[in-house]
C-alpha cells in the first residue's frame, strides 16, 4: 500500500491518523496573504505566533518553556542600502558591476555605514581551512584589510572521488556560511563568493531575492564587529571579467581543486559602500510540549521553521512571499503531530516537544539560538526530527534521508517507511548541502542526533522522472519567490504519509529506552559522546 487513508481516526483504533482537513486548513491559513509572508519583526509574525499557540493548545499541548509558549530570540535587523555599484580598478582599467544583476552584498555589522575603499582583491580558491584534509587556502596569506574572492562548494565537487572532501556530497566547508566565517577569522575586510548554479544548488535569482531588504542576525556583544565589513556574492560572468582584467589565467580555477594551489593577489582593488538602517527587537521560538508519562525529562524534539521572507521585491505583480511549501508545510506538519500525540491513543512515556523556530531563512537563527540556549538538557534530548519543505505532489515510493549514514535514526526511518511499502534512499543531490540548510543542523552541532527526511524522488504513480520534473519546476519557478502560494489542488497524500512516518519514528523513540547514536565517522559523534559518557 503506497498511501494511507486521510479519514478521521476510527473508533477503537490504537494509533492516531493524520487528518487531511486539519492539515489543509493549516496550510491555507499559514500561507495566506493575511500572514504577510511570516517575516519576523512584522505584523505577520504576531499573527503567526497567535495562530500557532492557539492550535498547539487545541491539540492538547502545554507551554514548553517553564510555563511559557515562547523562547525570546534577540536579533538585530540591518537593512543595507548599497551606495551605487561595485567598483573594481587596476591594470589601467575601471569596471563597475551592477548591484543585484552582477553582485549582491550586505553587512552583519550593526553599524550605520560601511565604506570600503580601494581594498586589494585576493583570489583564495575555496576559502577553506580543513586540517583533516591537510587543506589551507589561506596558508601564508595575509588578507587583513583585503577583499577575498572564493568559490562556492568544495574542491571535491565534480571530481568523481568520494574520498576527496566527500566528493559531490557537500561538507560544511562548502557552505557559504562557513566561507564567511573563515574569511572573518582570517581578518578580511570583505568576502565575495563566486556563484555558479550547479555547485551552489540554486540559481542567481535566489541569491538576488534573498540578499535584498532587511536581514536579521542574532545579537552579539560587539555588534558583529568581528565579521567582515561586507559579505556577498558575485556572478560567474563577473568573476571572469575580474580575472581577465587582472591578467590572471582562468586555469587557476582548476588549480584551486588541488593541494598545490596558492592564493593569488589579483592586482586590483574594489570599493563599495552601504548605508544601514538598524532595528533591535526580539522574535520568538514557539515551544509546545506533550509531557511524558514515565520519563518526562527525556525529550524528542520536533522542529519546523515558521518564518518566510515577508513582503519583498514584486515578481509578476506579487510581492508577498507566502512560503506555502517553505515552510507552511513543515509547520502544518508539527501542528498535526501535536494533535496526534495529544490524542487519547498516544500518551508517550518520554516528552514530545514541538519547536516552531524563527528566522531560518536568515541563517537558521532561531534554532541556532536554541542550540546556544537549550531549554531541554542536550544529554536528555533523545533526537531531533526536522520538517521543512515537504512534498505536496502526491504519494511517493521513496523516503529520502538527507545526511543518510550519519546516525542510527536512519534505521528508525527505514522501519517506518517499510510500513508503507516504501524504500529509503540517501539524498540524490548531496552536492547542494541540504544537511546544512535547515534547522536540524543546529541540533546536530550540539550533538543531538537529527533526522531530516521526506518522500520526493520516486512518485508512486508517475515515477522518478515526474518527481524530478516537479522538484525542478518548484526550484525554478517558486522557490523563494512570491509564487510559492497556497494551492487548493495540491495532492497531500504524500505529505500525509510523511507525517505518519514522522509520528511512527517519534512514537517508537518516545516509548522505548533506547538512545540512537551517531555512527562512526560522523563529525557530530564526539560531541554527543562527551556528555553521554
PyMOL commands that set and color helices and strands:
alter all, ss='L'
color gray80, all
select helices_A, chain A and resi 20-30+33-35+43-59+131-133+172-174+176-185+197-200+204-210+236-246+252-255+324-341+365-372+378-380+409-418+430-432+434-436+440-444+463-477+493-510+525-532
alter helices_A, ss='H'
color red, helices_A
select strands_A, chain A and resi 62-63+70-82+86-90+93-97+103-106+113-123+129-130+135-136+147-151+190-195+215-218+230-235+264-290+295-305+310-315+318-321+350-357+381-386+398-401+423-426+450-454
alter strands_A, ss='S'
color yellow, strands_A
deselect
rebuild
show_as cartoon
